[in-house]
């Protein structure tokens, strides 16, 4: 365009026309190849209208008009491509590291080898903090594993020598030896990745917003252009109609509004990977929610204290938390956090000895303290030292108990559980207000735990003991009720995220910050902060952006139709039509840019704004059942 304008300004009109014609022909040729490929897949969109407009401009010698159409079309494509590249760049900083090598024993020495080189029977070393690269059996006395990303279980588990260890879990304790029982390609983690790929291939693509208007607009354009030529016998009127019919409102207005919405979402801490995802986010009917790291915080929290004889509950917590300052264990961190919330003053511990995954002992001030599992603490009790209230007690499903011994006496039992997020009740209510008709909890937890978590939250169904395959199948089955969203955060959720019409990954803090690369890769939306209510923000932005896009398209097509009618009656020449079309383009693009602004305050009452989610949930009648639980 610039080169042609320079040539035209220099009096080289023929050269300018050739530059513009060559540009148009090049874009048209590439577009024709793309259209043929799309038609073979049964897809139809606004590409065909743009090609028709460019072709007609070349045939009738309106080279500048053809170049303008080419510029507008490629400009719209570039805008969308830019948004997707930016999303990919932001994702690279988010995704966790996936193991690409493993430490294998070779002739008594360790060598880092690629995962593809591992074979069954290889002996490997898995260091603290590393992800287990292949399925295997434990070759060391004890291992402490964080399985949160793989199974959704927020608490570390212990494995003894000879027990199976799944690939994809993280070593949360000391380094251990592992004997591989599968090659990397045949291991659990690789199998889940294959499930993700299969789900993505099998999911039917959804029709984009602009494409839904394209066919009708094409038919209308051909009808008016054909009638103008047939009734007047003047091909110039046909050309004028086609120039005005250039679908710039479709080509540019929709991408501008959608990308503006994506930018607004990013400002709220929600990464939307592409425009299609933002469109689908506005039209959901069914939502499946994973439990750990999604509905719950993904990390244990103190829920009850049973004090031993002669001890106050806060005393037991203070002494346990003081000692646990020396441990990096997730339960220890939870106790320290609980003590901080209660304003308890902690003492620096000394003489510390920790048995990974079992417990630790040390001195807190003048007291000898032991904190850990019942068996570990029992070994540090003198005499009976028991507590009749907790001995042999059956704790609720999904909870873990931590015993505290002080100077050989049981000081108390601390009960921890993965608690429901504070904002969960309000988020579920907001989803209902925004048109979601089915809410389903889908979790790998056993039934009693799943039912306990779901109680009073208003779920339509609770699916427990779910494998990754089961979750993906549930998503497919729910499609009969309308577009489906899946919200999750672990590797086990990745196949369902990929199969859903819109997959949402908790990427900023799910499972206590252990969100998996697989789930973030499979999802089309990633919540970058550990706040589930940001999803409601994103849905409100998506609805507003889509509404603005539709307004721009309808207004643009309406004005273009009036212009086509005027051109058909000979009231507008092709050049005048091109100028009118540019004015229409500017108007609809400026309207589309309104999506960059914050939604009006009234959106809060429609379940869209965060101010409605900040309100105390007990003020709402639907939350009353939660009072008894708290």
N, C-alpha and C positions, 0 to 999 in steps of 0.2 A: 504494500500500500504506500509506504513512504517513498520507495524508489519510483513508483509510477507517478506519484504526486510531484516529485522533483523534476521528472522528465516533462510532465505536463506544464509545470510552471516555467520551464525553459523553452517552451514552444515546440517540444517534441511530442505532439499528440499521438502520432502513430506509434512511437516507441512506448509511450505510456500505456496505450491500449494493448500492445503486445505483452508488456510486463503483467498487466492485470489479467489478461486472458491466459497467459502461461500459468500464473499463480492459481487462477480458478481451475484450470484444466488439471493441474497437479493434485490439488485437494480433491477434485471430483473423481479422479482416477483412483486415489487411495480410498475414498469413501465408497466408490462402487465395489471395490474388492471386499470391504467390510460389510456392505449391505448384502452381497451375495452369500457371504459366510453366515450372516445372521438369518437370512431367509431359509438357508438349508437347515438351520436349527429350529425353524418355526417361529423366529422372533421378528417383530415388526416394530419400528419406532419412528421418531421424527427425523432420522437420518434420511429417509426416502424423500421427505418434503424438501430438505435442504439440497439434496442431489437434483431434484426436479427444478428447483429455482435456479441453481447454478447452471444446469444444462440449458435451460431456456434462455438464460442471459447470454450464454455463449452463442447459441443458435441465432439469436436476434441482434448480436453485436453489442449488447449492453455489458461491456467488459468490466466497467467500474462497479456496476450493480452486482455482477457475479463475484468480484473480489470482495465486496462488502459482505455478501452472504458467506463466502468462505472464511473471512475473518471472524464474523460473528459465531459461526459454527465451531471453528477450531478454538476460538476464545472460550466458549462454554466448556468444551472438552478439557481445555487446559486448566480452567478453574477447578473442575472436579479432580483432575489428576493431581493438582497442587495440594488439595485438601487431603487426598489419600497419602501422598508422600509425607506430608506433615504428620499425619497420624502414625505412619510407619516409623518416622523418626522418634516421636514421643514414646512409641512402644518399645524401642530398643533400649531406652533407659529404664523401662519398667520391668521387663521380663527377667526372671531369675536365670541363673546360669544352669544349663543342662550339661551333665557330664559328657565329655567327648573322649576322655582317656581314663584308664584305670591303672592302679599300681599292682603289677603281677610279679609274683616270686618266680625268678628264673635262675636256676643254679645257685640258690641260696642268697641271691641279691634281688633287690626291687628294681623293676623297670616300668616306666610309664608307656603303655601301649594303647593304640586306638581301640575303641570299643569293638569294632568289627573283627579285631584279631582275637577276641576272647573265645574260648571253647569250653564245653563242659569238662569239669575236672580241674580247671585252672584254680590255683590258690591266689587270692587277692588280699590286699590290705586296704581296709576302708578307714580313713582317718576321721577324727572328730570334725563334724560339720559337713562332711562330704555326703553326696547322694549315692546310694547303693546303685552300682551300674548294671548289675544283672541279678536275676534270681539265683539264690544259692542257699547253702546250709552253713550255720555258724560253726566256725572252727576254733572259737575262743570260749572261755568259760561263761562270759556274760556280755550282752550288748544291750544298749538302751537306744531305742529307735523312735524317731518322730515320724508318725505315719499320717499326719494331718492332711497333707496335700493329696495323698493317695486314697485314704479311706474316709477322711473327714473326722477322725477321732482326734480331739484336741490334746489329749494327754499322752505323753510318751509311754511306750510299752517296753517290757523287758523280754529278751529272748535268751534261752540257755543253749549250751553247746549241743549241736545236732539239730536244732530247730530251724525251720525254714525262714528265710528273710526275703522279702519282696523287693524287686528293683523299684526305684523311685522314692523309697523311704530315705530319711536323713539320719545319719549317725549323731545322736544327741549325747553320747557318752564318750568313753575312751575308745581309742582305735581298736579294731578287731579284725581277725582273719575270716575270710569267707571263701568257701569252695563253690565255684560256679556249677549250677546244674543245667543251665540253658545258655545258649549263645545270646548276645545282646538283642538280636533281631527276634528272638523267640520269647523274650522275657515279658513280664507283666506290663512294664512301662511301654515297651514297643507295641504290645497288643492294644493298649488303650489309644496310642497315637494312630494305629491303623483304623480303629473304630471311628476316630474323629474324621479321618480322611474319607472313609466310606460314607459317613453321615453327610459330609459336605457334598460329595458327588451325587448322592441320592436326593438331596433337597431340591425341589423344583424352584427355579428362579421366579421372583415376584416381579410383576410388571411395574415399571417406574411410573411416577406421577405424570411426567410430561408425555410419555409414550401412550398413556390412556387417552390423551386428547389428540394425538397425532393423526390417527386414522380418520376420525370425523372431520378434522380440519382439512386433511388432504381431499376428501370427497367434496367438501364445500368449495374448496379452491378450484378444483377441476370443473365443478359444475358452473361456477360463476365465470371462470375463464373461457370455458367452452361455449357458454351461452353468449358471452360478449363477442367472441369471434364469429360465431354462427349468425348472429342477428345483424352484426355490423359489416362483416366481411373484412374487417380491418385487423391484421395481426398485431398492430401496435397496442390495441386495447387488451389483447391476450397477454402481451408482455407486461403492460402496466399492472394488470391484475396480479400476475405472478410476482412482480417485484414487491408490490405491497403485501402480498401473501407470505413473503419470506418469514419463516416462523421464529423470528428472533425472540418474541416473548417466551416461546417454549424453550429455545436454545439457551437463553441467558437468564431469564427471570427465575426459573426454577432452581438452577444451580446456585445463583446468587443468594436466594432465600434459604436454601438448604445449607449452604456452606456458612452463611451467617448464623444459622441455628447451631451448626456444629461448633462454631467459634464460641457462641454463648455457653454451650454445654461444657466446653473445655475450661471456660472461666469459672464454672461451678464444680470443677473437679471430675467431670465425666468425659471420657474420651470416646467419641463416636467415630468408628473407623471409616465409614463411607456414607454418602447421602442416602442410599437406599435404606440403610439401617435407621437413619433419622426418620424417614418416611414411615417405616414399619412401626417405629416406636410410638407413633401417634394413633395406631389402630389395633391395639391389643384386646383380646377377649379372655384369654386363659393365661395364668401365671403359675409356673412350677418353681418352688423355692427349695433349695438345699438347706440343711440345718446348720451344720458347723461352719462358722466363719461367714455365714450369710444371714440367717435368721438369728443366730446367736453370735456372740463376739469372737468365737473361735479360740478362746483362752479361758482357763478356769478362774472362777471368782469365789471368794469365801461367801457361803450362804448360811452357815450355822456354826456355833461353838457350844460344845458340851464340856463344862469345866469339871475337873476332878475335885475331890474333897479337899477343902482348904484353899482352893484357888478361885479367883474371879475370872470370867471369860476373857477380859481384856489383858489380864496378867499372862494367861496361857498364850494368847496371840502375840503379845509384846515380846516374850522370851523366845518364842518360835521364830518370829520375824527378825529379831535381832541376830539370831544365829544364821538364818537363811540369807542374810545379806552377803554371806561368803559363798553362796551357791548361784550358779547360772541356770539351775533347773527351772522349768516353767512353773511348777507348783511353788517353788521358793519365791519366785518373782511375784506370784499372785498373793502370797501371804505378806510380803513386804508392802505391796500396794495397798492391801486391806488395812494394814496397820497405819499407813500414811493417811488413808481416808478417815480413820477414826482419831487422828491426831495423837497417836501414841509416840512417845519419845523412845527411839531405839538406841541400844548400846552396842558399841563395836565389839564383835566376838574375838576370841583368841583360842589358841590350842585346837584348831579345827582339823577334823578328819572326815572326809566325805567318801562314802561308797556309792559310786554313780548308779542312779536308779533305785537305790535302797533308802538312803538317808544320810544324815551327818550328825556328828557330835562336836562339842566344843564348850568353851566357858563363856558365859555371859555375866559379867560382873563377878559376883561371888558364887554363882550357881553353875553346876555341871548340867548341860542341857543336851538332850537327844531329840531329834525331829525326823520322822520318816514313817514308813509303813508299820503296820501293827507288829509284824514279826521282828522287824529291825529294832523298834523301840522296846519291845518286850525283853529283848536280850540285855537291855540296860536298866531294867527295873530291879530293885532290891526287895526281897520279900514278896508279898502279894502285889502291892502297888497297883491294884486294879481299880476299875471304875465300874460299878455295877450298872450304871446307866448306859455304858457303851459296850461292855463286854458282850460279844455275840450279837450285837445289834445288827439288824438288816437295814442297810441304807437304801434310799431311793435309787432307782436305776439311773445310770449315767453320772453318778456322783463318785467322788474319791475321798477317802478319809485319811487324815494325817494325824498321827498321835504325837504328843509332846510329853517328854519325861523331864522332870526337874529334880536333880539330886536323887535319882533312883525312884521317884514317885511319879505316877501318871498324873500330869497336870491338866490334861484335857484332850479332847478329840476335835479337830477342825474339819469341817465338811465343805468340800469345794465342788462346784459344778460349772459347766459351760452355760452361762445365763443368757436368756433372751435379751436382745438389744433393747435399750430403753425406748428407741423410736419405732420398734417393730409394729406395735399395735396401731400407731398413727399411720404408718406407711401402708399397712394392709387396708385400713379404712379408706385412705386416700385412693388406693388402687380401685376399690369398689366404686368410689365417687367418680372415678375417671372412666368407668364403663367396663371394668374387668368383671366378668360374670362367674369365673371359676378360679379359686385359689387352692393350690394343692401343695402340701408339704411332701417332698420326695427326699428320703434320707437312707443312708446305709445303716442307721442305728436299729437296734432291736425294737420290737413293737411297743413295749411298755415305756421305754424312754421317749420314743417318737410321740406317743399319745400324751405323755406328761408335758412335753414341750408345747404341743399344739393346743392344749386345753385352754379354752377361753379366747383364742385368737381368731376364731371364725373361719377356719379352713373348711372347704367343702369336702376334702378327702385327705387322708394321711396314708402315704405309701412308705412302708418301712422295709428294712433288710434289702435295700435296692443295690444291685450291682451296676457298674457303668452301662452294661447292655440294657438292664431293666429301665434305667432312667431315660436312655435314648428311645426305647420302645414306648415308654409312657408319653414322651413328647409327641411322637408320631401318632399315637392313638388319640391324643387330645386335639389334633388338628381339625377333627370333624366339628368342633365347637367354635372354630375361628382361629385367627392368628395366635400363635403361642410364644410366650416368653419363658425362658429358663434362666434362673439366677443361681449361680454357684461360684465356687472358688478353688476347688481342688482338681487334681488330675482325674479323679473319678467322675467329675462333672463334665469334662471336656467333650465326650461324645454327645451328651444331651445338649450342651451349648451349641455344638456345631449343627445338630439336627433341628434345633428350634428356629422359628422364623426370626426371632431376635434373641441372641444369647448375651447375657450380662454377667461379667466376671467381676468379683470383688477383688480388685488388684491392688488396693492401697493398704489393706490391713486384715483381709480375711485370714482366718486361721492364725490370728496373732501375727500377721505380717508374713505368712508363709505361703502366700498365693502362688500357684504354680504357673510356669511358663505355658504349659499345655492349655490350661483353661483360658488364659489371656489371649493366646493365639487363636483358639477356637471361637471365642466370643466376638460379637460385632460391636459390643459396647463394654468398656472397662471403667469401673468406678475407681478413680485414683486415690480417693480418700476413704478412710474407714467409717463411712456414714451411709447407711442404707437409704436414708431419706433423700440423698442426692439423686436417686433414681426418679423420684417424683418431680424434682426440679427439671431433670432432663426430659421427662414425658411432657411437662407443661411447655417447655421450650419447643419440643418437637411438634406439638399440636399447633402452637402459634406460628411456627415457621411454615408448616404445611398449609395452614389457613392463608397466610400471606402469599405463599407461592400460588395457591389456587386463585386468590384475588388477582394477582398479577397476570396470570394466564388468561383468566376470563375477561379481564379488562382489555388486555392486549389483543386477544382474538376478536373481541367485540369491536374495538376500534379498527382493527385490520379489516374486518368484514365490512364495516361501513366504508372504509377506503376502497375496498375491492368493488363494491357496488358503484361508488362514484367513478372509479376508473372504467368499469364496464359500460357506463353511459357516456364515456368520453370526457368527463369533467376533470380528470387528472392524467397528465402525461407520465411516461415512465420516470423521468427525472424528478418530477413533483411527487410522484408516488414514493420514490426512494427517500426523499427528504421527509415526507410524512411518516414513513416507516421508522426513520431514525428518531423522530420526535416521540413516537409511540414506544420505541425501545428505551429511550431515556426515562420516560415516565414509569414504565413497568419496572425497570431496574432500581430506580429510586424508591419505589414502593417496596420492592423486595428487600432493600437494605434496611427496612424497618425491623427486620428480624434480628438485627444486631442489638437493638435496644431491649431493655428489661421488660418482661411482661407487665401489664397493668396490675395494680394492687388487687383488683377485683378477682384476679385468678385464684387468690388464696382460698376463697369460699368454694371454688370448684375442685378443691383437693390438689391444687397445683403449686401454691407458694409455700415457702418454708415457714412463714409465720404461723400457719395453721398447724404445722407439725411441732412447733415449739410449745404449744399449749399443753398443759398438764392433761394426760390422757384420762384421768379420773373425772374430768369435767364432762366427758361424753358418756351418754347412757350406755353406749355399746361396750364401754370399757369396764363397767361396774364389776363383772365377774373377776377381774384381775385384782380387785381390792383384797379379797380374801386370801389370794395367793401371796400377796406382798405382806 
